[in-house]
Amino acid sequence: MAGDARFLTRVKQARMSLDLACILRWDRLAAAGDVPFTKQQLVTRYRDTYTAAVRSRALPKRHDALLSALSDFLKWYTVMKPLKPLPPPLDAIPAQHVRQLTPETAKLHGKAPQIVEDPAAASGIAVAMVPSLTKPSYAPAGLPANVLNMGFYDQVTRRQQHAHAGKDDPIKSGEYRLYPIGRTVLSSQCYVWFDWSWFVQFHDVSGLYNPDEAGKQWDVFASIRFEGPAYSPQTPAKQNRFYVDRVVFVAAER
């Protein structure tokens, strides 16, 4: 069967889901041991197999749209770097108790947020957005003008959990710092969001939910960098912007 082109094509297509799973969980895979291939090799193989499948099986009028969507989806996997170690105090927590979400699959709404390359970010990319500095009427009284609203939302129970970066300690611009969102339990449909607009959302949180541990509690942190005159009058940056490079979940009971 080694020389049968049709059989080889079927094997490649059957392998696509495994290749994609390895791409999506690359950091865990690489940390598990000696991997005989690189992430770039996986991305290239997945892209080539998907492209061949589209051209042979999809209607011609759908080719451009499908391949454009593929290019957008894989773009950030080709530029991401190995995940940097967590900063203190989370660096002392055993890896099996920590889950990290990076921005490549973040859901971005509207035209304000975008994924950008950032050498300072944990994996080389971050979600960047001009913050909504005008607070809505429902905002708690007494918050600093430059506070960043963020939180956790459970779509199953409709439970909201808010936190405010810069509320208790002044924001220091220029480098990534950990900001606590709080302790929570997960559900099959939940996410972490940022800004008063909720335009930045990390929905991969749902993938951490285990129905056999439905009551398990997690401490949630966001790694954020700020720049602009709203955060530092001496900054060379003329536009206010915040960057999120990872969301970190730490098992509360270890």
matplotlib code that plots the C-alpha trace (Angstrom):
import matplotlib.pyplot as plt

x = [0.0, 3.0, 2.9, -0.9, -1.5, -5.2, -4.3, -1.6, -4.0, -6.6, -3.9, -2.8, -6.4, -7.1, -3.9, -5.1, -7.1, -4.1, -1.8, -4.1, -4.4, -0.6, -0.4, -3.0, -1.3, 2.2, 3.7, 2.3, 3.6, 7.1, 7.3, 6.4, 9.6, 11.7, 9.4, 10.8, 9.3, 9.0, 5.8, 6.7, 6.8, 3.4, 1.9, 3.3, 2.0, -1.4, -1.6, -0.5, -3.0, -5.9, -5.1, -5.0, -8.3, -10.0, -8.8, -9.9, -13.2, -14.7, -16.6, -14.2, -16.1, -15.3, -11.5, -10.4, -12.5, -11.5, -7.8, -7.9, -9.5, -6.8, -4.1, -5.6, -6.0, -2.4, -0.7, 0.1, 1.2, 4.0, 5.4, 4.8, 7.8, 8.2, 6.3, 8.4, 8.5, 5.9, 7.0, 7.0, 5.1, 3.6, 6.9, 7.1, 3.9, 4.3, 3.4, 0.7, -1.4, -1.1, -2.9, -2.0, -4.0, -2.3, -3.9, -3.8, -7.4, -8.9, -12.2, -11.9, -15.0, -15.3, -12.3, -10.5, -8.6, -6.0, -3.4, 0.1, 3.7, 5.4, 8.9, 8.1, 5.1, 5.2, 4.8, 5.8, 2.2, -0.4, -3.9, -3.6, -6.4, -6.9, -8.8, -12.2, -11.2, -14.7, -16.4, -20.0, -22.7, -22.7, -19.0, -18.2, -17.6, -14.1, -12.2, -9.1, -9.6, -7.2, -8.4, -8.8, -12.1, -11.7, -13.4, -14.9, -18.3, -20.1, -22.6, -24.3, -25.3, -24.9, -22.5, -20.3, -17.1, -15.4, -11.9, -10.1, -6.4, -5.1, -7.7, -5.6, -2.1, -1.2, -0.6, 3.1, 3.6, 6.3, 6.4, 4.0, 2.7, 0.3, -3.1, -5.5, -9.0, -10.1, -11.1, -13.8, -15.2, -15.5, -18.3, -18.6, -19.2, -17.2, -14.6, -12.3, -12.9, -11.2, -12.2, -15.6, -16.6, -15.8, -14.3, -11.4, -12.5, -10.5, -13.0, -10.5, -11.2, -14.1, -11.6, -10.2, -13.6, -13.8, -17.4, -15.9, -14.4, -17.3, -16.6, -12.9, -11.7, -9.1, -7.2, -7.2, -4.5, -4.0, -0.6, -1.0, 1.3, 0.2, 1.6, 0.6, 0.1, -2.9, -0.4, 2.8, 3.2, 6.8, 6.1, 7.2, 4.0, 1.4, -1.5, -2.9, -3.0, -3.1, -1.6, -2.7, -0.1, -1.6, -4.3, -3.2, -5.3, -3.8, -5.6, -6.7, -6.3, -2.9]
y = [0.0, 2.3, 3.1, 3.6, 7.4, 7.1, 5.2, 7.7, 10.6, 8.9, 8.4, 12.0, 13.2, 10.9, 12.2, 15.9, 15.8, 14.4, 17.0, 19.8, 18.5, 18.5, 22.1, 23.3, 21.6, 22.0, 23.4, 20.4, 18.0, 19.5, 19.5, 15.8, 14.6, 14.3, 15.1, 13.9, 16.9, 20.6, 22.7, 24.3, 20.9, 20.1, 23.4, 22.9, 19.3, 20.3, 23.2, 21.1, 18.3, 20.7, 22.6, 19.4, 18.3, 21.6, 21.6, 18.0, 17.9, 21.4, 23.3, 25.6, 28.7, 27.9, 27.4, 31.0, 31.5, 28.2, 28.6, 32.2, 31.1, 28.4, 31.0, 33.3, 30.4, 29.1, 32.5, 32.9, 29.3, 29.9, 32.9, 31.8, 31.1, 28.5, 29.7, 31.7, 30.6, 32.2, 35.1, 34.9, 33.8, 31.4, 30.1, 28.0, 26.1, 22.6, 22.6, 19.9, 22.5, 25.2, 25.8, 28.6, 30.1, 32.2, 34.6, 32.7, 31.5, 34.5, 35.7, 39.4, 41.5, 44.8, 46.5, 47.6, 44.5, 42.6, 40.0, 41.4, 40.1, 41.3, 40.1, 40.8, 38.5, 35.0, 33.3, 36.2, 37.3, 39.3, 40.7, 44.5, 47.0, 50.7, 50.6, 52.0, 54.6, 56.1, 54.1, 53.1, 54.0, 50.6, 50.8, 50.8, 54.3, 55.4, 53.4, 55.1, 56.6, 54.2, 51.0, 47.9, 46.1, 42.3, 39.2, 35.7, 34.8, 31.5, 31.2, 28.2, 30.0, 33.5, 34.3, 37.4, 37.9, 41.3, 42.4, 45.7, 45.9, 49.1, 49.4, 48.6, 49.2, 51.8, 50.4, 50.4, 50.5, 49.0, 45.3, 42.3, 41.8, 39.4, 40.8, 38.6, 38.0, 35.9, 32.4, 30.6, 27.3, 26.4, 25.2, 23.7, 27.2, 30.0, 32.5, 35.3, 38.8, 42.2, 45.9, 47.5, 46.4, 42.7, 42.8, 40.5, 37.0, 33.8, 31.0, 28.1, 28.3, 25.8, 23.2, 23.1, 22.0, 18.5, 17.3, 14.8, 17.7, 20.2, 22.0, 22.3, 25.9, 27.8, 31.0, 33.1, 35.6, 37.7, 38.7, 42.3, 45.1, 48.7, 51.6, 55.2, 58.5, 57.2, 54.9, 56.8, 60.5, 60.0, 57.2, 57.7, 55.9, 58.4, 56.0, 54.2, 50.4, 47.3, 43.9, 40.5, 37.7, 34.9, 33.9, 31.6, 29.1, 27.7, 24.9, 26.3, 22.9, 21.4]
z = [0.0, 0.3, -3.4, -3.5, -3.8, -2.8, 0.3, 1.2, 0.8, 3.1, 5.8, 5.6, 5.9, 8.8, 10.5, 10.3, 13.5, 15.4, 13.8, 14.8, 18.4, 18.6, 17.3, 19.7, 22.7, 21.5, 24.7, 26.8, 24.1, 24.0, 27.8, 28.0, 26.4, 23.2, 20.3, 16.9, 14.9, 15.3, 15.6, 12.2, 10.6, 12.0, 10.8, 7.3, 7.1, 8.3, 5.9, 2.9, 3.7, 4.3, 1.1, -1.0, 0.6, -0.2, -3.8, -4.4, -2.5, -2.1, -4.7, -6.7, -5.7, -2.0, -2.5, -1.9, 1.2, 2.8, 2.1, 3.3, 6.6, 7.0, 6.5, 9.1, 11.5, 11.2, 11.0, 14.7, 15.2, 12.7, 14.7, 18.3, 20.4, 23.2, 26.3, 28.7, 32.4, 34.6, 36.8, 40.6, 42.6, 40.1, 39.0, 42.2, 41.6, 40.1, 36.4, 36.9, 38.8, 36.2, 32.9, 30.6, 27.7, 25.0, 22.5, 19.2, 19.6, 21.5, 20.2, 19.3, 18.7, 16.8, 15.2, 18.3, 19.4, 17.4, 17.8, 17.3, 17.5, 20.7, 21.7, 25.3, 25.3, 26.8, 23.4, 21.2, 20.5, 22.5, 22.1, 21.9, 22.3, 23.0, 26.3, 27.0, 29.5, 29.8, 32.5, 32.1, 34.5, 36.2, 37.1, 40.8, 42.3, 43.1, 40.5, 39.1, 35.6, 33.9, 35.6, 33.3, 33.7, 33.3, 34.6, 34.2, 32.8, 33.1, 30.3, 31.9, 35.1, 33.8, 36.6, 36.2, 38.2, 37.8, 38.7, 38.0, 37.2, 38.8, 41.5, 44.5, 43.1, 40.5, 37.1, 36.1, 32.4, 30.2, 31.2, 31.7, 35.2, 36.7, 37.8, 39.8, 38.4, 41.4, 42.4, 40.4, 39.3, 35.6, 33.4, 29.9, 28.6, 30.2, 29.3, 30.6, 29.1, 29.1, 28.9, 29.6, 26.1, 26.7, 23.2, 24.1, 25.2, 26.0, 25.4, 25.6, 29.3, 28.7, 27.6, 31.2, 32.6, 33.8, 34.7, 37.1, 39.1, 38.6, 41.9, 41.5, 42.2, 40.2, 40.9, 37.7, 36.7, 33.6, 32.3, 31.0, 29.8, 29.6, 27.6, 26.9, 28.7, 30.8, 32.5, 32.5, 31.7, 30.7, 28.2, 24.6, 23.4, 22.3, 22.3, 25.3, 24.8, 26.9, 25.9, 27.2, 26.5, 28.7, 31.1, 33.9, 35.9, 39.1, 41.0, 44.3, 46.2, 45.6]

ax = plt.figure().add_subplot(projection="3d")
ax.plot(x, y, z, "-o")
ax.set_aspect("equal")
plt.show()
